[in-house]
């Protein structure tokens, strides 16, 4: 029996480093794929994958009627029986899941769990509460105060605010930042936790539909100012294995499948759960380079490749993104060295790091040149 042609559709322009890592995975596997660019300025046009762009969006907003029309047109152009839509960003994933019935009726595949389970894990408050119930350490919660007393994190209760706008966590370390947060945000949209400083790890999982899983651990070394993107990291031996088993049981009990990254911060030898992201994440090139390629697990689980990937027992790889350092510098900010909380001086950048930069490679060299022209 001949299988129908299935084409991967990838929306680019957001979470671009993860998308590039995914493209580097599927390109040598000869899986049919096409790209939808964010706009004419999308950096995907600076890569060797530009010829795979089949459509370019005219607006960032997603509307179901327009999306269905575009997807049907793409399916006809590619002569595909179905389109498998890569779950690359939070906004896209939630939109796809909200409209899953309408999309699946047109033979578009959404490779994610149901919306309520997705939100349970992705929303910081609900997942934190779930972890507490399952014996997993989370940072101490505190009441909001008009006066600044000590560093804290303001985390959104839901992905969108009461005014239906996506929001983000805020790291508040001093009175000035506290005042800015009060002026910028509605405090009722957030909950508040002690700021945990110390060693930072990502637990990187792929849970198969049958309940089995793949796992690797990422040690984070350098992060953008304000708790934004990870700039440098390395694969490492498994840490806090007893704690990891609690996560595994939790996700298996939920019948969760798919990618999920769990951020852990360590304080006084205690690992605290910071957040979970059930989607692609920025430093994905690290596990691709380490050949613990969770994207391949994902593709195998959805029958896009035939052979289940074999993972090395002791993977080794490092990750670096210079563009994030340059971005901080242009804003007058300094990244943070995560192990000891010191600010990072860009003069410390060495040739070894530049050689492994996520964009300093043949397929994306023009992005590297655009982001960091002084280092070319």
C-alpha positions as CSV (number, residue, x, y, z in Angstrom):
1,X,0.0,0.0,0.0
2,X,1.4,3.4,-1.1
3,X,1.4,6.0,1.6
4,X,0.0,9.4,0.8
5,X,2.5,12.2,0.4
6,X,2.8,14.1,3.6
7,X,4.5,17.5,3.6
8,X,5.9,19.4,6.6
9,X,4.8,23.0,6.7
10,X,6.9,25.4,8.8
11,X,6.0,29.0,9.7
12,X,9.3,31.0,10.0
13,X,10.3,34.3,11.4
14,X,9.6,33.5,15.0
15,X,11.7,31.2,17.2
16,X,14.1,31.2,14.2
17,X,17.1,29.5,15.8
18,X,14.9,26.5,16.7
19,X,13.4,26.5,13.2
20,X,16.9,26.5,11.6
21,X,17.9,23.5,13.8
22,X,14.7,21.7,12.7
23,X,15.5,22.4,9.0
24,X,19.0,21.1,9.5
25,X,17.4,17.9,10.8
26,X,14.9,17.3,8.0
27,X,16.9,18.5,5.1
28,X,19.2,15.4,4.9
29,X,16.3,13.1,5.6
30,X,14.6,14.1,2.3
31,X,11.3,14.8,3.9
32,X,9.1,17.1,1.7
33,X,8.7,20.5,3.4
34,X,7.8,24.1,2.6
35,X,8.1,27.3,4.5
36,X,5.7,30.2,5.1
37,X,7.7,33.4,5.8
38,X,6.6,35.9,8.4
39,X,7.2,38.9,6.0
40,X,9.6,40.1,3.4
41,X,12.2,40.9,6.1
42,X,12.1,37.4,7.5
43,X,15.8,36.3,8.0
44,X,14.9,32.9,6.4
45,X,15.5,34.7,3.1
46,X,19.2,35.0,4.2
47,X,19.5,31.3,4.3
48,X,20.0,28.4,1.9
49,X,16.4,27.4,2.7
50,X,14.9,30.6,1.0
51,X,13.9,28.6,-2.1
52,X,11.5,26.6,0.1
53,X,9.4,29.6,0.9
54,X,6.0,28.9,-0.7
55,X,4.1,31.8,0.8
56,X,4.9,35.1,2.6
57,X,2.4,36.4,5.2
58,X,1.1,40.0,5.0
59,X,0.2,40.2,8.7
60,X,1.4,38.7,12.0
61,X,-2.2,38.0,13.0
62,X,-3.6,34.5,12.3
63,X,-7.2,34.2,11.2
64,X,-8.8,30.9,10.6
65,X,-10.5,31.6,7.2
66,X,-7.4,33.1,5.7
67,X,-5.2,30.3,7.1
68,X,-7.4,27.5,5.8
69,X,-7.4,29.1,2.3
70,X,-3.6,29.4,2.4
71,X,-3.2,25.8,3.6
72,X,-5.5,24.4,1.0
73,X,-3.6,26.3,-1.7
74,X,-0.3,25.0,-0.4
75,X,-1.6,21.4,-0.3
76,X,-2.6,21.7,-3.9
77,X,0.7,23.2,-5.0
78,X,2.7,20.5,-3.2
79,X,0.4,17.8,-4.4
80,X,0.2,16.5,-0.8
81,X,-2.4,14.3,0.8
82,X,-1.8,16.2,4.1
83,X,0.2,18.9,5.6
84,X,2.0,18.3,9.0
85,X,2.3,21.7,10.7
86,X,5.4,22.1,12.8
87,X,4.5,23.3,16.3
88,X,7.2,26.0,16.4
89,X,5.9,28.8,18.6
90,X,3.6,29.3,21.5
91,X,1.2,31.7,19.7
92,X,1.0,29.4,16.7
93,X,0.5,26.2,18.7
94,X,-2.4,27.7,20.7
95,X,-4.1,29.0,17.6
96,X,-3.7,25.6,15.9
97,X,-5.1,23.8,18.9
98,X,-8.0,26.2,19.3
99,X,-9.0,25.5,15.7
100,X,-7.9,21.8,15.6
101,X,-11.2,20.4,14.5
102,X,-11.6,22.7,11.5
103,X,-8.0,22.1,10.5
104,X,-8.0,18.3,10.9
105,X,-11.3,18.2,8.9
106,X,-9.2,19.5,5.9
107,X,-6.5,16.9,6.5
108,X,-4.0,19.2,8.2
109,X,-2.1,17.5,11.0
110,X,-1.5,19.2,14.3
111,X,1.1,17.1,16.2
112,X,0.2,18.3,19.7
113,X,-1.8,17.1,22.7
114,X,-5.3,18.5,23.2
115,X,-5.5,22.2,24.0
116,X,-6.5,21.9,27.7
117,X,-3.5,19.6,28.4
118,X,-1.2,21.9,26.4
119,X,-2.3,24.9,28.5
120,X,-2.0,23.0,31.8
121,X,1.7,22.5,31.1
122,X,2.5,25.7,29.2
123,X,0.7,28.1,31.6
124,X,3.2,28.8,34.4
125,X,0.8,29.0,37.3
126,X,-1.1,25.8,36.5
127,X,2.1,23.7,35.9
128,X,3.7,25.1,39.0
129,X,0.6,24.1,41.0
130,X,0.7,20.6,39.4
131,X,4.4,20.2,40.3
132,X,3.7,21.2,43.9
133,X,1.0,18.5,44.1
134,X,3.5,15.9,42.8
135,X,6.3,16.7,45.3
136,X,8.4,18.8,42.9
137,X,10.1,21.9,44.3
138,X,8.9,25.3,43.0
139,X,10.0,28.8,44.1
140,X,8.3,30.3,47.1
141,X,5.2,32.3,46.2
142,X,4.7,35.8,47.7
143,X,2.1,38.5,47.8
144,X,2.5,41.6,45.7
145,X,3.6,44.7,47.5
146,X,3.7,48.3,46.4
147,X,7.1,48.5,48.1
148,X,10.1,46.6,46.8
149,X,11.7,44.4,49.4
150,X,13.8,41.7,47.7
151,X,14.3,40.3,44.1
152,X,11.3,38.5,42.7
153,X,9.8,37.2,39.4
154,X,6.4,38.3,38.2
155,X,5.0,35.4,36.1
156,X,1.8,35.7,34.0
157,X,-1.0,33.5,35.3
158,X,-2.3,32.9,31.8
159,X,-0.6,33.1,28.4
160,X,-2.7,36.2,27.6
161,X,-3.7,39.0,30.0
162,X,-7.3,40.1,30.8
163,X,-7.0,42.3,27.8
164,X,-6.2,39.3,25.6
165,X,-2.5,40.2,25.0
166,X,0.4,37.8,25.3
167,X,2.8,38.6,28.1
168,X,6.0,37.4,29.6
169,X,7.7,37.0,33.0
170,X,9.5,40.0,34.5
171,X,12.6,39.7,36.6
172,X,12.5,42.4,39.3
173,X,15.8,43.0,41.0
174,X,15.6,46.6,42.3
175,X,13.3,49.5,43.0
176,X,13.6,51.0,39.5
177,X,12.5,47.7,37.9
178,X,9.7,47.4,40.4
179,X,8.4,50.8,39.6
180,X,8.6,50.1,35.8
181,X,6.6,46.9,36.3
182,X,3.9,48.7,38.3
183,X,3.6,51.4,35.6
184,X,3.6,48.9,32.7
185,X,1.5,45.9,33.8
186,X,-1.8,45.1,35.6
187,X,-0.6,43.3,38.7
188,X,-3.7,41.1,38.7
189,X,-2.4,39.3,35.6
190,X,0.6,38.0,37.4
191,X,1.6,35.9,40.4
192,X,4.9,36.4,42.3
193,X,7.8,34.1,43.3
194,X,11.2,34.6,44.9
195,X,13.9,35.0,42.3
196,X,16.1,31.9,42.3
197,X,19.7,32.5,41.3
198,X,22.2,29.7,40.7
199,X,23.0,26.9,38.3
200,X,20.5,26.6,35.4
201,X,19.5,23.4,33.6
202,X,17.0,22.4,30.9
203,X,15.6,18.9,31.0
204,X,14.9,18.1,27.4
205,X,12.3,15.5,26.7
206,X,10.5,13.8,23.9
207,X,7.6,11.7,25.1
208,X,6.4,9.1,22.6
209,X,2.7,8.3,22.2
210,X,3.3,4.9,23.8
211,X,4.6,6.6,27.0
212,X,8.3,5.9,26.5
213,X,10.6,8.9,26.3
214,X,14.0,10.3,25.3
215,X,15.9,12.7,27.6
216,X,19.0,14.7,27.7
217,X,20.2,17.5,30.0
218,X,21.4,21.0,29.1
219,X,23.5,23.1,31.4
220,X,23.0,26.8,30.7
221,X,26.0,29.0,30.9
222,X,25.0,32.4,29.7
223,X,21.7,34.2,29.3
224,X,20.5,37.5,27.9
225,X,19.7,40.3,30.3
226,X,16.3,40.1,31.9
227,X,16.0,36.3,31.8
228,X,15.5,36.2,28.0
229,X,17.3,33.8,25.6
230,X,20.0,31.3,26.5
231,X,23.3,32.4,24.8
232,X,25.7,29.6,25.7
233,X,25.0,26.1,26.9
234,X,26.4,22.5,26.9
235,X,25.0,19.0,27.1
236,X,25.8,17.4,30.4
237,X,25.3,14.3,32.5
238,X,21.9,13.7,33.9
239,X,21.3,15.8,37.1
240,X,19.0,15.2,40.0
241,X,17.8,11.9,38.7
242,X,15.3,11.4,41.6
243,X,13.7,14.7,40.7
244,X,13.7,13.7,37.0
245,X,11.7,10.6,37.8
246,X,9.0,12.7,39.3
247,X,8.6,14.6,36.1
248,X,8.6,11.4,34.0
249,X,5.8,10.0,36.1
250,X,3.8,13.2,36.0
251,X,3.9,13.4,32.2
252,X,3.2,9.7,31.8
253,X,0.2,10.0,34.1
254,X,-1.1,12.9,32.0
255,X,-0.7,10.8,28.8
256,X,1.4,13.6,27.4
257,X,3.3,13.2,24.2
258,X,5.6,15.5,22.3
259,X,8.5,17.8,23.0
260,X,8.8,19.5,26.4
261,X,11.6,21.5,28.0
262,X,11.6,22.0,31.8
263,X,13.8,24.7,33.2
264,X,15.4,24.1,36.6
265,X,17.4,26.5,38.8
266,X,19.5,25.2,41.7
267,X,19.7,27.0,45.1
268,X,21.4,25.5,48.1
269,X,21.5,22.2,46.3
270,X,17.7,22.1,45.8
271,X,16.4,22.0,42.2
272,X,13.5,24.3,41.6
273,X,11.1,24.1,38.6
274,X,10.9,27.4,36.8
275,X,8.7,26.7,33.8
276,X,7.9,24.2,31.1
277,X,7.7,24.7,27.3
278,X,5.9,22.0,25.3
279,X,7.1,23.2,21.9
280,X,10.3,24.0,20.0
281,X,12.9,25.9,22.1
282,X,15.6,28.3,21.0
283,X,18.9,26.4,21.7
284,X,17.6,23.2,19.9
285,X,20.8,23.2,17.8
286,X,22.6,21.9,20.9
287,X,20.8,18.5,20.9
288,X,21.0,18.4,17.1
289,X,24.8,18.8,17.3
290,X,25.0,16.3,20.2
291,X,23.1,13.7,18.1
292,X,20.5,13.4,20.8
293,X,18.1,14.7,18.1
294,X,14.7,14.9,19.7
295,X,13.4,16.3,16.5
296,X,14.1,12.8,15.0
297,X,12.1,11.2,17.8
298,X,9.3,13.6,17.0
299,X,9.4,12.7,13.3
300,X,9.5,9.0,14.0
301,X,6.6,9.2,16.4
302,X,4.5,10.8,13.6
303,X,5.7,8.3,11.0
304,X,7.6,10.8,8.9
305,X,10.8,8.7,9.2
306,X,10.9,4.9,9.5
307,X,13.7,4.2,11.9
308,X,13.6,5.1,15.6
309,X,16.7,7.2,16.4
310,X,19.5,5.7,18.5
311,X,20.8,8.2,21.1
312,X,24.3,8.2,22.5
313,X,24.7,7.5,26.2
314,X,27.1,10.4,26.9
315,X,26.3,13.1,24.3
316,X,28.7,16.1,24.1
317,X,28.1,19.4,22.4
318,X,28.2,23.1,23.1
319,X,25.9,25.9,21.9
320,X,26.5,29.6,21.4
321,X,24.5,32.5,19.9
322,X,26.5,35.7,19.4
323,X,23.6,37.7,18.0
324,X,21.9,37.7,21.4
325,X,25.0,39.2,23.0
326,X,25.1,41.9,20.3
327,X,21.4,42.6,20.8
328,X,22.0,43.1,24.6
329,X,24.9,45.4,23.8
330,X,22.9,47.6,21.5
331,X,20.4,48.1,24.3
332,X,23.1,48.9,26.8
333,X,22.6,45.6,28.6
334,X,25.0,42.9,29.7
335,X,24.2,39.1,29.6
336,X,24.4,37.1,32.8
337,X,26.8,34.2,33.6
338,X,24.4,31.8,35.3
339,X,26.7,29.8,37.5
340,X,27.7,32.8,39.7
341,X,25.4,35.6,38.6
342,X,28.1,37.9,37.2
343,X,27.5,40.1,34.2
344,X,29.3,38.9,31.1
345,X,31.8,41.1,29.3
346,X,31.6,40.7,25.5
347,X,35.4,41.0,25.3
348,X,35.5,37.5,26.8
349,X,34.1,36.0,23.6
350,X,36.7,33.6,22.1
351,X,37.2,32.0,18.7
352,X,36.0,28.6,19.9
353,X,32.6,30.0,20.7
354,X,32.4,31.8,17.4
355,X,33.1,28.6,15.6
356,X,30.1,26.9,17.1
357,X,27.7,29.8,16.7
358,X,24.2,28.7,15.7
359,X,24.3,30.9,12.6
360,X,28.0,30.9,11.8
361,X,27.5,28.0,9.4
362,X,27.3,27.7,5.6
363,X,23.5,27.6,5.4
364,X,22.9,30.7,7.6
365,X,26.2,32.7,7.2
366,X,24.3,35.8,6.0
367,X,22.2,35.9,9.2
368,X,25.5,35.7,11.2
369,X,26.9,38.6,9.2
370,X,23.7,40.7,9.6
371,X,23.5,40.1,13.4
372,X,27.2,40.5,14.2
373,X,29.0,42.3,11.4
374,X,31.9,43.3,13.6
375,X,32.8,39.6,14.1
376,X,32.9,38.5,10.4
